[in-house]
């Protein structure tokens, strides 16, 4: 029923009001706009699992060096890779 769609959901002043409203409504009750965006897959990230004990030590080392955990891991991996190239 596209003709009966509301423009946007109301603002809420309480969590109870929010919950009550969404218990009775669905996002399809509202008009939508087409969204366009670009995705650059060349900068995709990789996810790896790290044992909790090792991760705790890495996080402590990162804090001690004043850098983020991800930054420290990337630096260490880059050093290791560059150091082992023939």
Backbone as ProteinMPNN parsed JSONL, in Angstrom:
{"seq_chain_A": "XXXXXXXXXXXXXXXXXXXXXXXXXXXXXXXXXXXXXXXXXXXXXXXXXXXXXXXXXXXXXXXXXXXXXXXXXXXXXXXXXXXXXX", "coords_chain_A": {"N_chain_A": [[0.83, -1.188, 0.0], [1.463, 1.517, -1.116], [0.41, 4.099, -1.229], [-0.454, 4.678, 1.323], [1.759, 5.091, 2.85], [3.845, 6.523, 5.345], [5.834, 9.532, 5.628], [8.176, 9.711, 7.299], [9.45, 8.099, 10.286], [8.209, 8.996, 13.579], [9.712, 11.255, 16.045], [11.072, 10.26, 19.184], [10.588, 10.452, 22.715], [11.052, 8.74, 24.694], [12.239, 5.478, 25.57], [10.271, 3.59, 25.92], [8.167, 4.625, 24.359], [9.339, 4.448, 21.846], [9.675, 1.644, 21.6], [6.991, 0.799, 21.755], [5.91, 2.006, 19.472], [7.389, 0.74, 17.358], [6.633, -1.852, 17.775], [4.186, -1.911, 16.644], [4.522, -1.063, 14.045], [6.288, -1.234, 10.883], [9.322, -1.058, 8.981], [8.632, -0.948, 6.349], [6.389, 0.569, 6.314], [7.019, 3.097, 5.709], [8.074, 5.708, 3.476], [10.662, 5.216, 1.143], [13.93, 6.093, -0.013], [15.952, 5.856, -2.887], [19.206, 4.739, -2.509], [22.478, 5.579, -3.411], [25.79, 4.527, -3.757], [29.348, 4.162, -3.774], [31.559, 1.386, -3.919], [34.712, 0.465, -2.985], [36.651, -2.083, -3.539], [39.315, -2.514, -3.523], [40.529, -1.741, -1.231], [39.979, -3.588, 0.692], [39.711, -5.269, 3.834], [41.354, -7.78, 5.778], [40.457, -10.462, 7.91], [41.649, -12.033, 10.759], [42.065, -14.705, 13.111], [43.153, -14.434, 16.441], [44.764, -15.838, 19.136], [43.397, -15.513, 22.416], [45.201, -15.059, 24.629], [47.556, -14.245, 23.355], [46.593, -11.981, 22.048], [45.978, -10.302, 24.196], [48.533, -9.688, 25.131], [49.549, -8.361, 22.895], [47.826, -6.152, 22.804], [48.556, -4.915, 25.214], [51.208, -4.256, 24.616], [50.768, -2.462, 22.54], [49.421, -0.379, 23.862], [51.482, 0.408, 25.582], [53.231, 1.454, 23.74], [51.841, 3.535, 22.761], [50.165, 3.345, 20.521], [47.564, 2.154, 18.32], [46.135, -1.147, 18.508], [45.714, -2.458, 16.035], [47.379, -0.953, 14.382], [49.917, -1.524, 15.474], [50.07, -4.315, 15.042], [50.014, -4.374, 12.226], [52.412, -2.997, 11.705], [54.31, -4.764, 12.855], [53.848, -7.068, 11.295], [54.548, -6.098, 8.76], [57.283, -5.546, 9.169], [58.197, -8.146, 9.643], [57.59, -9.466, 7.203], [59.052, -7.927, 5.37], [61.583, -8.369, 6.368], [62.05, -11.029, 5.827], [62.173, -11.336, 3.148], [63.885, -12.378, 0.204]], "CA_chain_A": [[0.0, 0.0, 0.0], [2.387, 2.641, -1.212], [-0.294, 5.348, -0.996], [-0.655, 4.879, 2.757], [3.045, 5.167, 3.538], [4.203, 7.758, 6.038], [7.102, 10.059, 5.14], [9.268, 9.278, 8.165], [8.986, 7.753, 11.634], [8.226, 10.142, 14.491], [10.773, 11.334, 17.053], [10.633, 9.666, 20.44], [11.149, 11.05, 23.927], [11.317, 7.672, 25.658], [12.462, 4.154, 25.015], [8.968, 2.919, 25.897], [7.451, 5.101, 23.182], [10.029, 3.871, 20.701], [9.334, 0.224, 21.531], [5.565, 0.667, 21.465], [5.702, 2.373, 18.075], [7.927, -0.263, 16.439], [5.874, -3.085, 17.952], [2.988, -1.799, 15.81], [4.888, -0.617, 12.703], [7.372, -1.903, 10.179], [10.016, -0.078, 8.148], [7.963, -0.846, 5.056], [5.3, 1.535, 6.443], [7.557, 4.432, 5.431], [8.621, 5.934, 2.153], [12.107, 5.022, 1.079], [14.625, 6.748, -1.11], [17.019, 5.038, -3.433], [20.54, 5.161, -2.071], [23.557, 5.223, -4.322], [27.101, 4.67, -3.142], [30.411, 3.427, -4.448], [32.306, 0.459, -3.083], [36.064, 0.271, -3.492], [37.105, -3.34, -2.977], [40.781, -2.562, -3.497], [40.962, -1.463, 0.131], [39.324, -4.554, 1.581], [40.496, -5.679, 4.995], [41.331, -9.204, 6.069], [40.191, -10.76, 9.312], [42.335, -13.239, 11.226], [41.823, -15.031, 14.517], [44.341, -14.382, 17.29], [44.502, -16.451, 20.433], [43.147, -14.478, 23.434], [46.393, -14.747, 25.416], [48.462, -13.468, 22.501], [45.965, -10.684, 21.802], [46.12, -9.49, 25.405], [49.907, -9.197, 25.148], [49.678, -7.384, 21.808], [47.123, -4.94, 23.24], [49.384, -4.275, 26.233], [52.352, -3.667, 23.919], [50.269, -1.308, 21.782], [49.2, 0.695, 24.839], [52.795, 0.856, 26.056], [53.863, 2.208, 22.661], [50.974, 4.651, 22.397], [49.555, 3.151, 19.206], [46.444, 1.225, 18.308], [46.48, -2.554, 18.334], [45.769, -2.756, 14.604], [48.582, -0.318, 13.845], [51.077, -2.29, 15.924], [50.089, -5.602, 14.337], [50.419, -4.115, 10.848], [53.847, -2.677, 11.715], [55.055, -5.995, 13.12], [53.753, -7.943, 10.128], [55.343, -5.497, 7.684], [58.697, -5.784, 9.503], [58.467, -9.583, 9.46], [57.546, -9.77, 5.791], [60.19, -7.26, 4.717], [62.815, -8.97, 6.871], [62.234, -12.4, 5.337], [62.262, -11.367, 1.672], [65.237, -12.656, -0.302]], "C_chain_A": [[0.869, 1.245, 0.0], [1.699, 3.971, -0.928], [-0.487, 5.676, 0.471], [0.648, 5.011, 3.536], [3.253, 6.535, 4.172], [5.552, 8.229, 5.516], [8.285, 9.6, 5.98], [8.715, 8.939, 9.539], [9.046, 8.976, 12.543], [9.471, 10.139, 15.378], [10.217, 10.8, 18.36], [11.316, 10.356, 21.612], [11.454, 9.994, 24.977], [11.533, 6.366, 24.922], [11.145, 3.388, 24.931], [8.161, 3.322, 24.668], [8.024, 4.524, 21.906], [9.61, 2.408, 20.507], [7.874, 0.016, 21.153], [5.279, 0.96, 19.995], [6.151, 1.241, 17.152], [7.31, -1.646, 16.659], [4.664, -3.102, 17.019], [3.28, -1.411, 14.366], [6.061, -1.411, 12.156], [8.054, -0.859, 9.291], [9.365, 0.067, 6.776], [6.752, 0.088, 5.102], [5.737, 2.934, 6.001], [8.131, 4.51, 4.028], [10.129, 5.744, 2.203], [12.665, 5.789, -0.109], [15.71, 5.807, -1.6], [18.359, 5.6, -2.982], [21.568, 4.694, -3.084], [24.873, 5.462, -3.61], [28.093, 3.814, -3.912], [31.119, 2.524, -3.442], [33.662, 0.231, -3.74], [36.641, -0.968, -2.822], [38.625, -3.464, -2.939], [41.311, -2.34, -2.093], [40.273, -2.387, 1.136], [40.276, -4.945, 2.707], [40.358, -7.184, 5.172], [41.132, -9.391, 7.566], [40.914, -12.054, 9.649], [42.013, -13.46, 12.696], [43.154, -15.021, 15.259], [43.952, -14.961, 18.646], [44.351, -15.366, 21.499], [44.376, -14.09, 24.25], [47.386, -13.909, 24.636], [47.897, -12.071, 22.29], [46.106, -9.773, 23.008], [47.521, -8.895, 25.486], [50.137, -8.144, 24.062], [49.01, -6.069, 22.207], [47.929, -4.187, 24.294], [50.587, -3.595, 25.59], [51.935, -2.42, 23.138], [50.043, -0.123, 22.717], [50.525, 1.274, 25.31], [53.515, 1.715, 25.02], [53.006, 3.377, 22.173], [50.386, 4.566, 20.998], [48.382, 2.197, 19.341], [46.921, -0.199, 18.06], [46.639, -2.907, 16.864], [47.026, -2.172, 13.981], [49.82, -1.121, 14.214], [51.186, -3.621, 15.186], [50.533, -5.401, 12.893], [51.904, -3.776, 10.754], [54.68, -3.946, 11.9], [55.025, -6.928, 11.915], [54.58, -7.4, 8.963], [56.831, -5.728, 7.931], [59.07, -7.242, 9.24], [58.524, -9.936, 7.981], [58.75, -9.162, 5.074], [61.507, -7.893, 5.141], [63.084, -10.354, 6.324], [62.319, -12.481, 3.825], [63.707, -11.583, 1.24], [65.593, -11.705, -1.421]], "O_chain_A": [[0.986, 1.936, 1.012], [2.346, 4.892, -0.429], [-0.666, 6.842, 0.825], [0.63, 5.038, 4.766], [2.885, 7.564, 3.606], [6.337, 7.423, 5.015], [9.292, 9.148, 5.435], [7.65, 9.421, 9.923], [9.839, 9.888, 12.309], [10.191, 9.143, 15.449], [9.014, 10.884, 18.608], [12.466, 10.786, 21.518], [12.037, 10.293, 26.019], [11.067, 6.18, 23.798], [10.923, 2.628, 23.988], [7.548, 2.479, 24.013], [7.286, 4.155, 20.992], [9.242, 1.992, 19.409], [7.555, -0.84, 20.328], [4.504, 0.252, 19.352], [5.402, 0.823, 16.27], [7.453, -2.523, 15.807], [4.175, -4.168, 16.646], [2.371, -1.427, 13.536], [6.728, -2.156, 12.875], [7.423, 0.121, 8.895], [9.53, 1.093, 6.116], [6.149, 0.374, 4.067], [4.916, 3.849, 5.928], [8.607, 3.52, 3.47], [10.779, 6.076, 3.194], [11.959, 6.088, -1.072], [16.306, 5.06, -0.823], [18.6, 6.804, -3.071], [21.528, 3.556, -3.552], [25.051, 6.479, -2.939], [27.72, 2.869, -4.607], [31.255, 2.864, -2.267], [33.743, -0.148, -4.908], [37.071, -0.911, -1.67], [39.156, -4.423, -2.378], [42.444, -2.721, -1.798], [40.023, -2.007, 2.28], [41.495, -4.946, 2.536], [39.362, -7.781, 4.761], [41.583, -8.582, 8.376], [40.811, -13.044, 8.925], [41.726, -12.515, 13.43], [44.157, -15.536, 14.765], [42.924, -14.6, 19.218], [45.104, -14.392, 21.487], [44.575, -12.909, 24.536], [47.988, -12.98, 25.174], [48.633, -11.086, 22.345], [46.335, -8.575, 22.846], [47.685, -7.735, 25.864], [50.836, -7.155, 24.285], [49.564, -4.995, 21.975], [47.981, -2.958, 24.273], [50.95, -2.483, 25.973], [52.675, -1.438, 23.088], [50.429, 1.003, 22.403], [50.671, 2.491, 25.424], [54.307, 2.591, 25.369], [53.408, 4.117, 21.276], [50.136, 5.59, 20.361], [48.231, 1.517, 20.357], [47.981, -0.419, 17.473], [47.597, -3.582, 16.487], [47.668, -2.813, 13.149], [50.677, -1.372, 13.367], [52.272, -4.009, 14.754], [51.344, -6.175, 12.385], [52.582, -4.218, 9.826], [55.649, -4.166, 11.173], [56.045, -7.512, 11.551], [55.24, -8.165, 8.259], [57.564, -6.069, 7.003], [60.129, -7.531, 8.684], [59.435, -10.647, 7.557], [59.39, -9.826, 4.258], [62.449, -7.945, 4.351], [64.225, -10.815, 6.348], [62.515, -13.562, 3.27], [64.634, -11.038, 1.839], [66.691, -11.784, -1.972]]}, "name": "protein", "num_of_chains": 1, "seq": "XXXXXXXXXXXXXXXXXXXXXXXXXXXXXXXXXXXXXXXXXXXXXXXXXXXXXXXXXXXXXXXXXXXXXXXXXXXXXXXXXXXXXX"}
